[in-house]
Each structure stands twice: as structure tokens, then as C-alpha cells.
């Protein structure tokens, strides 16, 4: 059985969601701002190239590249 890869479209770009973590996961105390250095380290650890933020979560993503093609006549 194949698993579906979650895709998120944001503006003109599409992203494969590799991981989703609550914003509080990166805060020392509840209600504090997240430590963006930890967000960056986690992004590198999961091999993401982009991070999106919702009201409650960080989405660690891989950008879907546009296909390159050549017209054959």
C-alpha cells in the first residue's frame, strides 16, 4: 500500500512536508518566542530546505522543483 506524501501549496510554490512540530517544541518556556537557532538546527537535521509557520506549528519542507523540459517537434 502506497503512502501519500503531504504536499502544501504556498503562493506559487509547492512543498513536501517532511516534519511538523508545534512552535512550543522550540521554546524554553510556554509562551516564550521560539529559539530560531534550534529551528534552523532541526531543519538541517531533517534535510529540509524551507520552513513554513502556521499559528501553531512549524512545517519543515522540501521545495518541489519545477520540471525542466524541452519541446520536441
CHARMM-style PDB file with segment names, atoms N, HN, CA, C and O in Angstrom:
ATOM      1  N   UNK     1       0.836  -1.168   0.000  1.00  0.00      PROA
ATOM      2  CA  UNK     1       0.000   0.000   0.000  1.00  0.00      PROA
ATOM      3  C   UNK     1       0.891   1.244   0.000  1.00  0.00      PROA
ATOM      4  O   UNK     1       1.787   1.374   0.834  1.00  0.00      PROA
ATOM      5  N   UNK     2       0.643   2.135  -0.920  1.00  0.00      PROA
ATOM      6  HN  UNK     2      -0.085   2.030  -1.598  1.00  0.00      PROA
ATOM      7  CA  UNK     2       1.433   3.357  -1.035  1.00  0.00      PROA
ATOM      8  C   UNK     2       0.951   4.390  -0.025  1.00  0.00      PROA
ATOM      9  O   UNK     2      -0.245   4.494   0.249  1.00  0.00      PROA
ATOM     10  N   UNK     3       1.893   5.151   0.524  1.00  0.00      PROA
ATOM     11  HN  UNK     3       2.864   5.066   0.302  1.00  0.00      PROA
ATOM     12  CA  UNK     3       1.520   6.226   1.431  1.00  0.00      PROA
ATOM     13  C   UNK     3       1.532   7.536   0.662  1.00  0.00      PROA
ATOM     14  O   UNK     3       2.355   7.737  -0.231  1.00  0.00      PROA
ATOM     15  N   UNK     4       0.630   8.410   1.011  1.00  0.00      PROA
ATOM     16  HN  UNK     4      -0.039   8.247   1.737  1.00  0.00      PROA
ATOM     17  CA  UNK     4       0.559   9.706   0.350  1.00  0.00      PROA
ATOM     18  C   UNK     4       1.535  10.666   1.007  1.00  0.00      PROA
ATOM     19  O   UNK     4       1.610  10.748   2.233  1.00  0.00      PROA
ATOM     20  N   UNK     5       2.270  11.380   0.196  1.00  0.00      PROA
ATOM     21  HN  UNK     5       2.208  11.313  -0.800  1.00  0.00      PROA
ATOM     22  CA  UNK     5       3.197  12.383   0.683  1.00  0.00      PROA
ATOM     23  C   UNK     5       2.444  13.692   0.823  1.00  0.00      PROA
ATOM     24  O   UNK     5       1.848  14.159  -0.147  1.00  0.00      PROA
ATOM     25  N   UNK     6       2.454  14.304   2.013  1.00  0.00      PROA
ATOM     26  HN  UNK     6       2.938  13.924   2.801  1.00  0.00      PROA
ATOM     27  CA  UNK     6       1.732  15.564   2.178  1.00  0.00      PROA
ATOM     28  C   UNK     6       2.405  16.694   1.402  1.00  0.00      PROA
ATOM     29  O   UNK     6       3.595  16.962   1.567  1.00  0.00      PROA
ATOM     30  N   UNK     7       1.625  17.338   0.565  1.00  0.00      PROA
ATOM     31  HN  UNK     7       0.659  17.120   0.431  1.00  0.00      PROA
ATOM     32  CA  UNK     7       2.105  18.466  -0.235  1.00  0.00      PROA
ATOM     33  C   UNK     7       1.366  19.711   0.233  1.00  0.00      PROA
ATOM     34  O   UNK     7       0.158  19.670   0.466  1.00  0.00      PROA
ATOM     35  N   UNK     8       2.083  20.807   0.369  1.00  0.00      PROA
ATOM     36  HN  UNK     8       3.064  20.841   0.180  1.00  0.00      PROA
ATOM     37  CA  UNK     8       1.487  22.073   0.779  1.00  0.00      PROA
ATOM     38  C   UNK     8       1.803  23.109  -0.284  1.00  0.00      PROA
ATOM     39  O   UNK     8       2.965  23.291  -0.647  1.00  0.00      PROA
ATOM     40  N   UNK     9       0.786  23.786  -0.783  1.00  0.00      PROA
ATOM     41  HN  UNK     9      -0.157  23.638  -0.488  1.00  0.00      PROA
ATOM     42  CA  UNK     9       0.990  24.836  -1.772  1.00  0.00      PROA
ATOM     43  C   UNK     9       0.921  26.174  -1.059  1.00  0.00      PROA
ATOM     44  O   UNK     9      -0.042  26.464  -0.350  1.00  0.00      PROA
ATOM     45  N   UNK    10       1.949  26.985  -1.253  1.00  0.00      PROA
ATOM     46  HN  UNK    10       2.732  26.749  -1.829  1.00  0.00      PROA
ATOM     47  CA  UNK    10       2.039  28.300  -0.627  1.00  0.00      PROA
ATOM     48  C   UNK    10       2.434  29.293  -1.705  1.00  0.00      PROA
ATOM     49  O   UNK    10       3.571  29.274  -2.175  1.00  0.00      PROA
ATOM     50  N   UNK    11       1.525  30.150  -2.098  1.00  0.00      PROA
ATOM     51  HN  UNK    11       0.601  30.166  -1.716  1.00  0.00      PROA
ATOM     52  CA  UNK    11       1.799  31.072  -3.198  1.00  0.00      PROA
ATOM     53  C   UNK    11       1.963  30.286  -4.488  1.00  0.00      PROA
ATOM     54  O   UNK    11       1.116  29.455  -4.817  1.00  0.00      PROA
ATOM     55  N   UNK    12       3.033  30.535  -5.215  1.00  0.00      PROA
ATOM     56  HN  UNK    12       3.721  31.209  -4.948  1.00  0.00      PROA
ATOM     57  CA  UNK    12       3.314  29.819  -6.463  1.00  0.00      PROA
ATOM     58  C   UNK    12       4.182  28.582  -6.248  1.00  0.00      PROA
ATOM     59  O   UNK    12       4.489  27.869  -7.204  1.00  0.00      PROA
ATOM     60  N   UNK    13       4.577  28.324  -5.015  1.00  0.00      PROA
ATOM     61  HN  UNK    13       4.328  28.904  -4.239  1.00  0.00      PROA
ATOM     62  CA  UNK    13       5.482  27.207  -4.730  1.00  0.00      PROA
ATOM     63  C   UNK    13       4.726  26.042  -4.086  1.00  0.00      PROA
ATOM     64  O   UNK    13       3.690  26.225  -3.447  1.00  0.00      PROA
ATOM     65  N   UNK    14       5.272  24.849  -4.274  1.00  0.00      PROA
ATOM     66  HN  UNK    14       6.113  24.700  -4.794  1.00  0.00      PROA
ATOM     67  CA  UNK    14       4.729  23.649  -3.635  1.00  0.00      PROA
ATOM     68  C   UNK    14       5.838  23.024  -2.789  1.00  0.00      PROA
ATOM     69  O   UNK    14       7.010  23.046  -3.167  1.00  0.00      PROA
ATOM     70  N   UNK    15       5.454  22.472  -1.651  1.00  0.00      PROA
ATOM     71  HN  UNK    15       4.503  22.454  -1.344  1.00  0.00      PROA
ATOM     72  CA  UNK    15       6.409  21.902  -0.712  1.00  0.00      PROA
ATOM     73  C   UNK    15       5.964  20.519  -0.267  1.00  0.00      PROA
ATOM     74  O   UNK    15       4.773  20.270  -0.080  1.00  0.00      PROA
ATOM     75  N   UNK    16       6.925  19.622  -0.098  1.00  0.00      PROA
ATOM     76  HN  UNK    16       7.893  19.823  -0.250  1.00  0.00      PROA
ATOM     77  CA  UNK    16       6.679  18.323   0.514  1.00  0.00      PROA
ATOM     78  C   UNK    16       6.930  18.517   2.008  1.00  0.00      PROA
ATOM     79  O   UNK    16       8.012  18.954   2.399  1.00  0.00      PROA
ATOM     80  N   UNK    17       5.954  18.201   2.835  1.00  0.00      PROA
ATOM     81  HN  UNK    17       5.074  17.846   2.517  1.00  0.00      PROA
ATOM     82  CA  UNK    17       6.104  18.358   4.271  1.00  0.00      PROA
ATOM     83  C   UNK    17       6.846  17.142   4.824  1.00  0.00      PROA
ATOM     84  O   UNK    17       6.345  16.018   4.777  1.00  0.00      PROA
ATOM     85  N   UNK    18       8.039  17.386   5.343  1.00  0.00      PROA
ATOM     86  HN  UNK    18       8.445  18.299   5.380  1.00  0.00      PROA
ATOM     87  CA  UNK    18       8.861  16.322   5.912  1.00  0.00      PROA
ATOM     88  C   UNK    18       8.529  16.086   7.381  1.00  0.00      PROA
ATOM     89  O   UNK    18       8.450  14.942   7.828  1.00  0.00      PROA
ATOM     90  N   UNK    19       8.335  17.161   8.126  1.00  0.00      PROA
ATOM     91  HN  UNK    19       8.399  18.091   7.763  1.00  0.00      PROA
ATOM     92  CA  UNK    19       8.014  17.077   9.552  1.00  0.00      PROA
ATOM     93  C   UNK    19       7.139  18.264   9.925  1.00  0.00      PROA
ATOM     94  O   UNK    19       7.169  19.304   9.267  1.00  0.00      PROA
ATOM     95  N   UNK    20       6.367  18.096  10.978  1.00  0.00      PROA
ATOM     96  HN  UNK    20       6.342  17.251  11.512  1.00  0.00      PROA
ATOM     97  CA  UNK    20       5.522  19.150  11.524  1.00  0.00      PROA
ATOM     98  C   UNK    20       5.707  19.120  13.039  1.00  0.00      PROA
ATOM     99  O   UNK    20       5.475  18.094  13.677  1.00  0.00      PROA
ATOM    100  N   UNK    21       6.126  20.253  13.612  1.00  0.00      PROA
ATOM    101  HN  UNK    21       6.315  21.087  13.093  1.00  0.00      PROA
ATOM    102  CA  UNK    21       6.375  20.327  15.057  1.00  0.00      PROA
ATOM    103  C   UNK    21       5.664  21.555  15.636  1.00  0.00      PROA
ATOM    104  O   UNK    21       5.635  22.612  15.006  1.00  0.00      PROA
ATOM    105  N   UNK    22       5.090  21.412  16.835  1.00  0.00      PROA
ATOM    106  HN  UNK    22       5.112  20.553  17.347  1.00  0.00      PROA
ATOM    107  CA  UNK    22       4.482  22.578  17.490  1.00  0.00      PROA
ATOM    108  C   UNK    22       5.534  23.655  17.761  1.00  0.00      PROA
ATOM    109  O   UNK    22       6.692  23.350  18.047  1.00  0.00      PROA
ATOM    110  N   UNK    23       5.120  24.898  17.669  1.00  0.00      PROA
ATOM    111  HN  UNK    23       4.179  25.146  17.437  1.00  0.00      PROA
ATOM    112  CA  UNK    23       6.040  26.013  17.916  1.00  0.00      PROA
ATOM    113  C   UNK    23       6.631  25.907  19.322  1.00  0.00      PROA
ATOM    114  O   UNK    23       7.804  26.219  19.528  1.00  0.00      PROA
ATOM    115  N   UNK    24       5.827  25.472  20.281  1.00  0.00      PROA
ATOM    116  HN  UNK    24       4.875  25.218  20.113  1.00  0.00      PROA
ATOM    117  CA  UNK    24       6.293  25.371  21.670  1.00  0.00      PROA
ATOM    118  C   UNK    24       7.438  24.369  21.840  1.00  0.00      PROA
ATOM    119  O   UNK    24       8.165  24.426  22.832  1.00  0.00      PROA
ATOM    120  N   UNK    25       7.604  23.457  20.884  1.00  0.00      PROA
ATOM    121  HN  UNK    25       7.014  23.411  20.078  1.00  0.00      PROA
ATOM    122  CA  UNK    25       8.701  22.481  20.919  1.00  0.00      PROA
ATOM    123  C   UNK    25      10.059  23.179  20.932  1.00  0.00      PROA
ATOM    124  O   UNK    25      11.035  22.629  21.443  1.00  0.00      PROA
ATOM    125  N   UNK    26      10.127  24.391  20.369  1.00  0.00      PROA
ATOM    126  HN  UNK    26       9.335  24.838  19.954  1.00  0.00      PROA
ATOM    127  CA  UNK    26      11.384  25.123  20.240  1.00  0.00      PROA
ATOM    128  C   UNK    26      11.497  26.276  21.243  1.00  0.00      PROA
ATOM    129  O   UNK    26      12.398  27.107  21.132  1.00  0.00      PROA
ATOM    130  N   UNK    27      10.582  26.329  22.224  1.00  0.00      PROA
ATOM    131  HN  UNK    27       9.850  25.654  22.314  1.00  0.00      PROA
ATOM    132  CA  UNK    27      10.604  27.369  23.249  1.00  0.00      PROA
ATOM    133  C   UNK    27      11.051  26.771  24.581  1.00  0.00      PROA
ATOM    134  O   UNK    27      10.692  25.641  24.912  1.00  0.00      PROA
ATOM    135  N   UNK    28      11.830  27.530  25.338  1.00  0.00      PROA
ATOM    136  HN  UNK    28      12.121  28.448  25.070  1.00  0.00      PROA
ATOM    137  CA  UNK    28      12.284  27.064  26.649  1.00  0.00      PROA
ATOM    138  C   UNK    28      11.127  27.015  27.639  1.00  0.00      PROA
ATOM    139  O   UNK    28      11.054  26.102  28.462  1.00  0.00      PROA
ATOM    140  N   UNK    29      10.215  27.996  27.567  1.00  0.00      PROA
ATOM    141  HN  UNK    29      10.274  28.738  26.898  1.00  0.00      PROA
ATOM    142  CA  UNK    29       9.072  28.065  28.470  1.00  0.00      PROA
ATOM    143  C   UNK    29       7.812  28.338  27.645  1.00  0.00      PROA
ATOM    144  O   UNK    29       7.867  28.954  26.581  1.00  0.00      PROA
ATOM    145  N   UNK    30       6.691  27.869  28.157  1.00  0.00      PROA
ATOM    146  HN  UNK    30       6.646  27.368  29.022  1.00  0.00      PROA
ATOM    147  CA  UNK    30       5.412  28.088  27.499  1.00  0.00      PROA
ATOM    148  C   UNK    30       5.155  29.580  27.335  1.00  0.00      PROA
ATOM    149  O   UNK    30       5.277  30.348  28.289  1.00  0.00      PROA
ATOM    150  N   UNK    31       4.803  29.980  26.133  1.00  0.00      PROA
ATOM    151  HN  UNK    31       4.704  29.357  25.358  1.00  0.00      PROA
ATOM    152  CA  UNK    31       4.510  31.383  25.866  1.00  0.00      PROA
ATOM    153  C   UNK    31       5.696  32.191  25.387  1.00  0.00      PROA
ATOM    154  O   UNK    31       5.523  33.316  24.917  1.00  0.00      PROA
ATOM    155  N   UNK    32       6.900  31.647  25.494  1.00  0.00      PROA
ATOM    156  HN  UNK    32       7.041  30.734  25.875  1.00  0.00      PROA
ATOM    157  CA  UNK    32       8.085  32.366  25.005  1.00  0.00      PROA
ATOM    158  C   UNK    32       8.208  32.215  23.493  1.00  0.00      PROA
ATOM    159  O   UNK    32       7.650  31.295  22.894  1.00  0.00      PROA
ATOM    160  N   UNK    33       8.938  33.123  22.904  1.00  0.00      PROA
ATOM    161  HN  UNK    33       9.391  33.870  23.390  1.00  0.00      PROA
ATOM    162  CA  UNK    33       9.234  33.033  21.483  1.00  0.00      PROA
ATOM    163  C   UNK    33      10.137  31.828  21.234  1.00  0.00      PROA
ATOM    164  O   UNK    33      10.980  31.503  22.070  1.00  0.00      PROA
ATOM    165  N   UNK    34       9.966  31.163  20.090  1.00  0.00      PROA
ATOM    166  HN  UNK    34       9.280  31.427  19.411  1.00  0.00      PROA
ATOM    167  CA  UNK    34      10.831  30.012  19.792  1.00  0.00      PROA
ATOM    168  C   UNK    34      12.271  30.451  19.531  1.00  0.00      PROA
ATOM    169  O   UNK    34      12.522  31.553  19.044  1.00  0.00      PROA
ATOM    170  N   UNK    35      13.193  29.578  19.859  1.00  0.00      PROA
ATOM    171  HN  UNK    35      12.989  28.683  20.255  1.00  0.00      PROA
ATOM    172  CA  UNK    35      14.608  29.815  19.598  1.00  0.00      PROA
ATOM    173  C   UNK    35      14.868  29.424  18.147  1.00  0.00      PROA
ATOM    174  O   UNK    35      14.885  28.241  17.808  1.00  0.00      PROA
ATOM    175  N   UNK    36      15.069  30.418  17.302  1.00  0.00      PROA
ATOM    176  HN  UNK    36      15.055  31.379  17.577  1.00  0.00      PROA
ATOM    177  CA  UNK    36      15.197  30.171  15.861  1.00  0.00      PROA
ATOM    178  C   UNK    36      16.483  29.417  15.526  1.00  0.00      PROA
ATOM    179  O   UNK    36      16.562  28.786  14.472  1.00  0.00      PROA
ATOM    180  N   UNK    37      17.489  29.467  16.396  1.00  0.00      PROA
ATOM    181  HN  UNK    37      17.425  29.980  17.253  1.00  0.00      PROA
ATOM    182  CA  UNK    37      18.687  28.656  16.170  1.00  0.00      PROA
ATOM    183  C   UNK    37      18.341  27.171  16.239  1.00  0.00      PROA
ATOM    184  O   UNK    37      18.857  26.372  15.458  1.00  0.00      PROA
ATOM    185  N   UNK    38      17.460  26.803  17.183  1.00  0.00      PROA
ATOM    186  HN  UNK    38      17.041  27.453  17.818  1.00  0.00      PROA
ATOM    187  CA  UNK    38      17.013  25.407  17.285  1.00  0.00      PROA
ATOM    188  C   UNK    38      16.158  25.007  16.087  1.00  0.00      PROA
ATOM    189  O   UNK    38      16.243  23.881  15.599  1.00  0.00      PROA
ATOM    190  N   UNK    39      15.341  25.935  15.625  1.00  0.00      PROA
ATOM    191  HN  UNK    39      15.272  26.850  16.022  1.00  0.00      PROA
ATOM    192  CA  UNK    39      14.527  25.666  14.431  1.00  0.00      PROA
ATOM    193  C   UNK    39      15.443  25.383  13.247  1.00  0.00      PROA
ATOM    194  O   UNK    39      15.211  24.446  12.484  1.00  0.00      PROA
ATOM    195  N   UNK    40      16.486  26.200  13.098  1.00  0.00      PROA
ATOM    196  HN  UNK    40      16.674  26.962  13.718  1.00  0.00      PROA
ATOM    197  CA  UNK    40      17.432  26.016  11.991  1.00  0.00      PROA
ATOM    198  C   UNK    40      18.173  24.678  12.107  1.00  0.00      PROA
ATOM    199  O   UNK    40      18.352  23.978  11.110  1.00  0.00      PROA
ATOM    200  N   UNK    41      18.602  24.326  13.323  1.00  0.00      PROA
ATOM    201  HN  UNK    41      18.457  24.895  14.132  1.00  0.00      PROA
ATOM    202  CA  UNK    41      19.301  23.049  13.510  1.00  0.00      PROA
ATOM    203  C   UNK    41      18.385  21.868  13.188  1.00  0.00      PROA
ATOM    204  O   UNK    41      18.814  20.892  12.573  1.00  0.00      PROA
ATOM    205  N   UNK    42      17.129  21.962  13.605  1.00  0.00      PROA
ATOM    206  HN  UNK    42      16.780  22.755  14.104  1.00  0.00      PROA
ATOM    207  CA  UNK    42      16.180  20.884  13.310  1.00  0.00      PROA
ATOM    208  C   UNK    42      15.935  20.798  11.805  1.00  0.00      PROA
ATOM    209  O   UNK    42      15.845  19.705  11.246  1.00  0.00      PROA
ATOM    210  N   UNK    43      15.826  21.961  11.153  1.00  0.00      PROA
ATOM    211  HN  UNK    43      15.898  22.849  11.607  1.00  0.00      PROA
ATOM    212  CA  UNK    43      15.638  21.995   9.699  1.00  0.00      PROA
ATOM    213  C   UNK    43      16.776  21.268   8.995  1.00  0.00      PROA
ATOM    214  O   UNK    43      16.537  20.475   8.085  1.00  0.00      PROA
ATOM    215  N   UNK    44      18.007  21.530   9.410  1.00  0.00      PROA
ATOM    216  HN  UNK    44      18.201  22.174  10.150  1.00  0.00      PROA
ATOM    217  CA  UNK    44      19.166  20.873   8.802  1.00  0.00      PROA
ATOM    218  C   UNK    44      19.171  19.378   9.109  1.00  0.00      PROA
ATOM    219  O   UNK    44      19.540  18.571   8.256  1.00  0.00      PROA
ATOM    220  N   UNK    45      18.761  19.003  10.330  1.00  0.00      PROA
ATOM    221  HN  UNK    45      18.462  19.658  11.023  1.00  0.00      PROA
ATOM    222  CA  UNK    45      18.751  17.597  10.736  1.00  0.00      PROA
ATOM    223  C   UNK    45      17.778  16.771   9.902  1.00  0.00      PROA
ATOM    224  O   UNK    45      18.068  15.618   9.579  1.00  0.00      PROA
ATOM    225  N   UNK    46      16.621  17.349   9.547  1.00  0.00      PROA
ATOM    226  HN  UNK    46      16.387  18.285   9.810  1.00  0.00      PROA
ATOM    227  CA  UNK    46      15.634  16.600   8.752  1.00  0.00      PROA
ATOM    228  C   UNK    46      15.846  16.807   7.244  1.00  0.00      PROA
ATOM    229  O   UNK    46      15.055  16.321   6.435  1.00  0.00      PROA
ATOM    230  N   UNK    47      16.914  17.527   6.868  1.00  0.00      PROA
ATOM    231  HN  UNK    47      17.556  17.921   7.525  1.00  0.00      PROA
ATOM    232  CA  UNK    47      17.236  17.807   5.460  1.00  0.00      PROA
ATOM    233  C   UNK    47      16.146  18.596   4.749  1.00  0.00      PROA
ATOM    234  O   UNK    47      15.870  18.367   3.572  1.00  0.00      PROA
ATOM    235  N   UNK    48      15.534  19.520   5.466  1.00  0.00      PROA
ATOM    236  HN  UNK    48      15.758  19.706   6.422  1.00  0.00      PROA
ATOM    237  CA  UNK    48      14.554  20.418   4.860  1.00  0.00      PROA
ATOM    238  C   UNK    48      15.291  21.606   4.260  1.00  0.00      PROA
ATOM    239  O   UNK    48      16.373  21.975   4.716  1.00  0.00      PROA
ATOM    240  N   UNK    49      14.694  22.200   3.233  1.00  0.00      PROA
ATOM    241  HN  UNK    49      13.815  21.901   2.862  1.00  0.00      PROA
ATOM    242  CA  UNK    49      15.304  23.395   2.646  1.00  0.00      PROA
ATOM    243  C   UNK    49      14.437  24.640   2.858  1.00  0.00      PROA
ATOM    244  O   UNK    49      14.774  25.733   2.401  1.00  0.00      PROA
ATOM    245  N   UNK    50      13.306  24.452   3.565  1.00  0.00      PROA
ATOM    246  HN  UNK    50      13.033  23.565   3.936  1.00  0.00      PROA
ATOM    247  CA  UNK    50      12.392  25.569   3.786  1.00  0.00      PROA
ATOM    248  C   UNK    50      11.555  25.278   5.033  1.00  0.00      PROA
ATOM    249  O   UNK    50      11.216  24.127   5.306  1.00  0.00      PROA
ATOM    250  N   UNK    51      11.224  26.332   5.786  1.00  0.00      PROA
ATOM    251  HN  UNK    51      11.499  27.267   5.563  1.00  0.00      PROA
ATOM    252  CA  UNK    51      10.356  26.192   6.953  1.00  0.00      PROA
ATOM    253  C   UNK    51       9.202  27.172   6.806  1.00  0.00      PROA
ATOM    254  O   UNK    51       9.402  28.359   6.548  1.00  0.00      PROA
ATOM    255  N   UNK    52       7.987  26.651   6.974  1.00  0.00      PROA
ATOM    256  HN  UNK    52       7.824  25.686   7.183  1.00  0.00      PROA
ATOM    257  CA  UNK    52       6.794  27.485   6.995  1.00  0.00      PROA
ATOM    258  C   UNK    52       6.253  27.483   8.416  1.00  0.00      PROA
ATOM    259  O   UNK    52       6.482  26.542   9.176  1.00  0.00      PROA
ATOM    260  N   UNK    53       5.533  28.544   8.770  1.00  0.00      PROA
ATOM    261  HN  UNK    53       5.347  29.308   8.153  1.00  0.00      PROA
ATOM    262  CA  UNK    53       4.996  28.643  10.128  1.00  0.00      PROA
ATOM    263  C   UNK    53       3.501  28.925  10.064  1.00  0.00      PROA
ATOM    264  O   UNK    53       3.064  29.841   9.368  1.00  0.00      PROA
ATOM    265  N   UNK    54       2.728  28.142  10.786  1.00  0.00      PROA
ATOM    266  HN  UNK    54       3.083  27.397  11.351  1.00  0.00      PROA
ATOM    267  CA  UNK    54       1.300  28.404  10.938  1.00  0.00      PROA
ATOM    268  C   UNK    54       1.116  29.058  12.309  1.00  0.00      PROA
ATOM    269  O   UNK    54       2.098  29.414  12.960  1.00  0.00      PROA
ATOM    270  N   UNK    55      -0.113  29.214  12.742  1.00  0.00      PROA
ATOM    271  HN  UNK    55      -0.910  28.924  12.213  1.00  0.00      PROA
ATOM    272  CA  UNK    55      -0.357  29.790  14.066  1.00  0.00      PROA
ATOM    273  C   UNK    55       0.170  28.900  15.181  1.00  0.00      PROA
ATOM    274  O   UNK    55       0.501  29.390  16.260  1.00  0.00      PROA
ATOM    275  N   UNK    56       0.251  27.592  14.932  1.00  0.00      PROA
ATOM    276  HN  UNK    56      -0.019  27.194  14.055  1.00  0.00      PROA
ATOM    277  CA  UNK    56       0.603  26.652  15.994  1.00  0.00      PROA
ATOM    278  C   UNK    56       1.810  25.769  15.713  1.00  0.00      PROA
ATOM    279  O   UNK    56       2.360  25.175  16.640  1.00  0.00      PROA
ATOM    280  N   UNK    57       2.238  25.666  14.446  1.00  0.00      PROA
ATOM    281  HN  UNK    57       1.791  26.149  13.693  1.00  0.00      PROA
ATOM    282  CA  UNK    57       3.278  24.698  14.079  1.00  0.00      PROA
ATOM    283  C   UNK    57       4.309  25.284  13.112  1.00  0.00      PROA
ATOM    284  O   UNK    57       4.048  26.247  12.390  1.00  0.00      PROA
ATOM    285  N   UNK    58       5.483  24.666  13.130  1.00  0.00      PROA
ATOM    286  HN  UNK    58       5.695  23.884  13.717  1.00  0.00      PROA
ATOM    287  CA  UNK    58       6.470  24.851  12.078  1.00  0.00      PROA
ATOM    288  C   UNK    58       6.340  23.663  11.136  1.00  0.00      PROA
ATOM    289  O   UNK    58       6.221  22.524  11.586  1.00  0.00      PROA
ATOM    290  N   UNK    59       6.360  23.919   9.842  1.00  0.00      PROA
ATOM    291  HN  UNK    59       6.456  24.845   9.477  1.00  0.00      PROA
ATOM    292  CA  UNK    59       6.337  22.865   8.831  1.00  0.00      PROA
ATOM    293  C   UNK    59       7.710  22.841   8.175  1.00  0.00      PROA
ATOM    294  O   UNK    59       8.127  23.820   7.557  1.00  0.00      PROA
ATOM    295  N   UNK    60       8.402  21.729   8.310  1.00  0.00      PROA
ATOM    296  HN  UNK    60       8.062  20.934   8.812  1.00  0.00      PROA
ATOM    297  CA  UNK    60       9.738  21.575   7.732  1.00  0.00      PROA
ATOM    298  C   UNK    60       9.567  20.903   6.382  1.00  0.00      PROA
ATOM    299  O   UNK    60       9.058  19.785   6.301  1.00  0.00      PROA
ATOM    300  N   UNK    61       9.990  21.580   5.320  1.00  0.00      PROA
ATOM    301  HN  UNK    61      10.404  22.488   5.386  1.00  0.00      PROA
ATOM    302  CA  UNK    61       9.609  21.190   3.965  1.00  0.00      PROA
ATOM    303  C   UNK    61      10.792  21.052   3.020  1.00  0.00      PROA
ATOM    304  O   UNK    61      11.890  21.558   3.256  1.00  0.00      PROA
ATOM    305  N   UNK    62      10.508  20.345   1.945  1.00  0.00      PROA
ATOM    306  HN  UNK    62       9.616  19.934   1.754  1.00  0.00      PROA
ATOM    307  CA  UNK    62      11.406  20.255   0.793  1.00  0.00      PROA
ATOM    308  C   UNK    62      10.667  20.904  -0.373  1.00  0.00      PROA
ATOM    309  O   UNK    62       9.524  20.551  -0.662  1.00  0.00      PROA
ATOM    310  N   UNK    63      11.312  21.844  -1.034  1.00  0.00      PROA
ATOM    311  HN  UNK    63      12.241  22.132  -0.800  1.00  0.00      PROA
ATOM    312  CA  UNK    63      10.689  22.545  -2.140  1.00  0.00      PROA
ATOM    313  C   UNK    63      10.557  21.629  -3.350  1.00  0.00      PROA
ATOM    314  O   UNK    63      11.513  20.959  -3.740  1.00  0.00      PROA
ATOM    315  N   UNK    64       9.366  21.605  -3.941  1.00  0.00      PROA
ATOM    316  HN  UNK    64       8.589  22.149  -3.625  1.00  0.00      PROA
ATOM    317  CA  UNK    64       9.143  20.833  -5.167  1.00  0.00      PROA
ATOM    318  C   UNK    64       9.630  21.692  -6.326  1.00  0.00      PROA
ATOM    319  O   UNK    64       9.113  22.782  -6.572  1.00  0.00      PROA
ATOM    320  N   UNK    65      10.625  21.185  -7.026  1.00  0.00      PROA
ATOM    321  HN  UNK    65      11.045  20.300  -6.826  1.00  0.00      PROA
ATOM    322  CA  UNK    65      11.216  21.931  -8.140  1.00  0.00      PROA
ATOM    323  C   UNK    65      10.345  21.810  -9.387  1.00  0.00      PROA
ATOM    324  O   UNK    65       9.749  20.763  -9.644  1.00  0.00      PROA
ATOM    325  N   UNK    66      10.281  22.895 -10.156  1.00  0.00      PROA
ATOM    326  HN  UNK    66      10.765  23.745  -9.947  1.00  0.00      PROA
ATOM    327  CA  UNK    66       9.564  22.853 -11.425  1.00  0.00      PROA
ATOM    328  C   UNK    66      10.282  21.909 -12.376  1.00  0.00      PROA
ATOM    329  O   UNK    66      11.512  21.853 -12.409  1.00  0.00      PROA
ATOM    330  N   UNK    67       9.513  21.185 -13.129  1.00  0.00      PROA
ATOM    331  HN  UNK    67       8.515  21.230 -13.102  1.00  0.00      PROA
ATOM    332  CA  UNK    67      10.104  20.261 -14.102  1.00  0.00      PROA
ATOM    333  C   UNK    67      10.701  21.053 -15.265  1.00  0.00      PROA
ATOM    334  O   UNK    67      10.104  22.003 -15.771  1.00  0.00      PROA
ATOM    335  N   UNK    68      11.886  20.634 -15.666  1.00  0.00      PROA
ATOM    336  HN  UNK    68      12.372  19.862 -15.255  1.00  0.00      PROA
ATOM    337  CA  UNK    68      12.505  21.220 -16.848  1.00  0.00      PROA
ATOM    338  C   UNK    68      12.226  20.305 -18.036  1.00  0.00      PROA
ATOM    339  O   UNK    68      12.367  19.085 -17.950  1.00  0.00      PROA
ATOM    340  N   UNK    69      11.839  20.904 -19.111  1.00  0.00      PROA
ATOM    341  HN  UNK    69      11.724  21.895 -19.181  1.00  0.00      PROA
ATOM    342  CA  UNK    69      11.527  20.098 -20.289  1.00  0.00      PROA
ATOM    343  C   UNK    69      11.912  20.846 -21.553  1.00  0.00      PROA
ATOM    344  O   UNK    69      12.125  22.059 -21.544  1.00  0.00      PROA
ATOM    345  N   UNK    70      11.995  20.104 -22.619  1.00  0.00      PROA
ATOM    346  HN  UNK    70      11.822  19.120 -22.626  1.00  0.00      PROA
ATOM    347  CA  UNK    70      12.347  20.650 -23.915  1.00  0.00      PROA
ATOM    348  C   UNK    70      11.305  20.169 -24.912  1.00  0.00      PROA
ATOM    349  O   UNK    70      10.993  18.980 -24.974  1.00  0.00      PROA
ATOM    350  N   UNK    71      10.773  21.092 -25.685  1.00  0.00      PROA
ATOM    351  HN  UNK    71      11.026  22.058 -25.634  1.00  0.00      PROA
ATOM    352  CA  UNK    71       9.771  20.744 -26.684  1.00  0.00      PROA
ATOM    353  C   UNK    71      10.426  19.947 -27.806  1.00  0.00      PROA
ATOM    354  O   UNK    71      11.473  20.337 -28.323  1.00  0.00      PROA
ATOM    355  N   UNK    72       9.814  18.843 -28.178  1.00  0.00      PROA
ATOM    356  HN  UNK    72       8.963  18.527 -27.758  1.00  0.00      PROA
ATOM    357  CA  UNK    72      10.294  18.019 -29.282  1.00  0.00      PROA
ATOM    358  C   UNK    72       9.321  18.180 -30.443  1.00  0.00      PROA
ATOM    359  O   UNK    72       8.115  17.979 -30.298  1.00  0.00      PROA
ATOM    360  N   UNK    73       9.866  18.545 -31.588  1.00  0.00      PROA
ATOM    361  HN  UNK    73      10.845  18.709 -31.706  1.00  0.00      PROA
ATOM    362  CA  UNK    73       8.997  18.757 -32.744  1.00  0.00      PROA
ATOM    363  C   UNK    73       9.173  17.653 -33.749  1.00  0.00      PROA
ATOM    364  OT1 UNK    73       8.521  17.660 -34.794  1.00  0.00      PROA
TER     365      UNK     73
END
